[in-house]
Amino acid sequence: MLSCDWGSIGSPRPGCCSAAGSRHSPPTCSSHALVQDAAYSTLLRARRQELHARVAATLDQHFADLVERQPELLAHHLTAAGNNERAVDQWLKAGQHAAERSAHTEAVRHFERGLATVAVLPDGSARDRQEIELQVARGLSLLTAEGFLSVGAAQSYTRARELAEERGDARRLFMAVYGLWQLTGSTGNIRTGRKFSDRLLQLTTGETDDGLRLQAHHSAWTASLLAGEPLAAHEHCEAGRRLYDPELHRSHRLLFGGHDPGVCAGYVDAQAHWVLGYPEKSSLIGSEALALAERIAHPFTLEIALLWNTMLRLDRGEPELALQLLGAYEALVAEQQLAFVLEPRFLRGAALSAQGAFGDAVACLRAGLTGRLGQMTFGPTASATWRKHWRIGVNTRLLLPRRGRRWKHRRKRVSACGRRSSAASKVSRSLVSTGSKKAKAPSKRRFVSRDANRRSPMSCALRRASPGYGENVAEGKKPAICSRRSTAGSPRVSTPPT
């Protein structure tokens, strides 16, 4: 047996032994990496593969615990030995192991090494199965590390969907479609996202797997809330919670959406209760969801739970609590090197405006609009913020760029309600500095409904995740924002939905 560091062959390190020399001579040792590289390069390809195969076999037989902790080590030697089929499985395990530790950047590298290896395998169902699993895993890690704007994640899920449809693999097709639903719905394309959600529900018709049924409801409760159907969202949340088991479905955090479905059902249902007019019930459900996220201690799950609870506190008119949650949200993202799901400066600006610090609020909002994430959410968030400042009498012209600078979005529809930016400009022009006079309210026809006009900005922005929302307004149809006619958050005599 060669006496050397198992990672030295093919990736020399100082202090490791080189495998150069004849079969009967002892291996030579050198502490210089360049010397090791030179010695390794003198080996013929067949000899290199033989040595890597021997190291891989030794790792398998005598160092199972090391392979369990560092599967990428065995994957490296199997790849170099030409044992590509086994190497692909090990690269997948290595990426999953890194993802479990929330090391998603490292996980992406392992998945991409696996995809490079699978490309040399002969065509067949086994090869396609391995590629689908690698693409889905890569898409989820990219989504977690880069956010919902990740182009690479969309490419991975699209490729996985194509392969699964060709092979008729229903389970893997479900996983790929779920990833595409999350990307499209979360980036504002609500109509397309709703189609993906309907497809997931269709795929689970007659399905006995509670996990897949849970995830189909998972997509439906979010899609329903964003489409302005809070009662349907509540019903899907209830169905999902009946299926959810914290231990049985803990692996779903690594398979579907990168976060826990039970926690998600809680904070989405909290928003649904708020929109339906049950503020106390919404507060209780939101707090329970956040407590569950803290017990689970899964970083991305906790990030989203903090975000939704921040928005809920803003809706309830509790800016101090919102700022506390927002601080925890920003600290967690920085500590875990995650991507922001929503631009935090928009939330901070909304909280500061609720406290009366209008100058600081405007500065936060303008700073938030400069980033890529802010540009993506510019339309619905900015228009909702303008309405908020119109109601409290702040000069919204402060939100606009200085003279001589124009946004490309100025001529495009920026509101989810179907009106254009000129409507917001008219509101802005009618305001006076520091709010000494109140602005004349625009026509109610510019809004979807009277109820939507009364809701707080963060709640409106949540339901209208993109300019795609409200497309049915342009078609002359009346969108259903809420199944109840009462104002969101108003007191109730009747019993909350169960």
Secondary structure, 3 states (H helix, E strand, C coil): CCCCCCCCCCCCCCCCECCCCCCCCCCCECCCHHHHHHHHHCCCHHHHHHHHHHHHHHHHHHCHHHHHHCHHHHHHHHHHCCCHHHHHHHHHHHHHHHHHCCCHHHHHHHHHHHHHHHCCCCCCHHHHHHHHHHHHHHHHHHHHHHCCCCHHHHHHHHHHHHHHHHHCCHHHHHHHHHHHHHHHHHCCCHHHHHHHHHHHHHHCCCCCCHHHHHHHHHHHHHHHHHCCCHHHHHHHHHHHHHHCCCCCCHHHHHCCCCCCHHHHHHHHHHHHHHHHCCHHHHHHHHHHHHHHHHHHCCHHHHHHHHHHHHHHHHHCCCHHHHHHHHHHHHHHHHHHCCCCCCCHHHHHHHHHHHCCCHHHHHHHHHHHCCCHHHHHCHHHHHHHHHHHHHHHCCCHHHHCCCCCCCCHHHHCCCCCCCCCHHHHHHHHHHCCHHHCCCCCCCCHHHCCCHHHHHCCHHHHHHHCCCCCCCHHHHCCCCCCCCCCCCCCCCCCCCCCCC
